[in-house]
Amino acid sequence: MIPGLPNDRNPRMVVPCSVMLAVVLFGVLMLHVVSAQNAGFVKSPMSETKLTGDTFELYCDVIGNPTPEIQWWYGEINRADSFKQLWDGARKRRVSINTAYGNNGVSVLGITRLTLEDSGTYECRASNNPRRNDLRQNPALTWIRAQATISVLQKPKIDSSEHMTLPTETPNTPVILQCNLTTTPYKHLESFWMKNDEEIPGSRGNLNYTEYKINKPRADESGEYMCVYTFEMAPPANATIEVKAAPDITGHKRSENRNEGQAALLYCKSVGYPHPIWTWHKLDNGIVKEIDNSSGRFYISNKDNYTELNILNLDINSDPGKYQCNASNALGTATTQSILRVRSYLAPLWPLLGVLAEIIILVVIIVVYEKRKSPDDVPEDDEPAGPMKTNSTNNHKDKNLRQRNTN
């Protein structure tokens, strides 16, 4: 049968090939339109004001199908024609760009050790247009843009105490930390002190000179201290003073009792600054040895002044013993030990078996005793149960009569 001519058997089933092809092409086109998605911003960079020497980071999160490409551009303030693309490692390696592509495209622009010349407009550009990199295309039509303005101001001058190291032996003399705001073009509001990124209560004041006294300069008072000055029209400025001390282990798990097949957790915590480097070892007949992790059951997690040793699927033959945690920084080392005991997986049954054994022994003793003790005499029916009773009155009379005859 020639396509397009009537079918003799069923005239109503006539479908031209051109119509069928058009339907197929239209379906493919519609599927492409439905699945494709133009680029759009989920999170765009935010404008900030910073001081010289500080650091800033700008975030850009875009969505689209296919996943859009992301670029970073920079332009000087009030110069829209001066935009230039930024690359990772630019500005003497002060610029870092980290981008990841998945369902979304995410990129982070970071610049360290800011200078006044870093002020300007930073632009995140994104596009999934197939012709986005065609030089004959207008970028304003193929790329979407999100801008943030970074203003870098001159940092005020702050004179502060030098970094210090606390002596090993606890002295009686307090330690005083000092800061003095000597030069600032901005109106000063107040100052306060922080330790390890947390504000010290009661340390706020409104003078250019501020100090903080450490009455008992022990290892637990060491850390990173910071005097912070706030201003009316500028970001806060600060100066950092490091108070260093050798590590001192203040807490650990002395012993751990577990059954084979279970998991054990040993930990140590310390004071001192800088934060120590933690290591774990096992003692074998008093000899310190590296932990054998060929089985992959040992996991160590360290965070600042805290460390954990996790042991999975305990082995009763190889895992029991003494474990040693070691905290070390540039000023000293501290060590302590923990004991790990591993019992058989049948250990929880021993108390029950002991109670059951005691019950069995008690029952056996009772049965044996009942069988061996002599039975009571049972009286017979044809025998008198006791001595014959007599007339006691008559007997007494006879006795009296015999006595009188005797006299």
Disulfide bonds with the S-S distance in Angstrom:
Cys60-Cys124 1.94
Cys179-Cys227 2.05
Cys268-Cys325 2.01
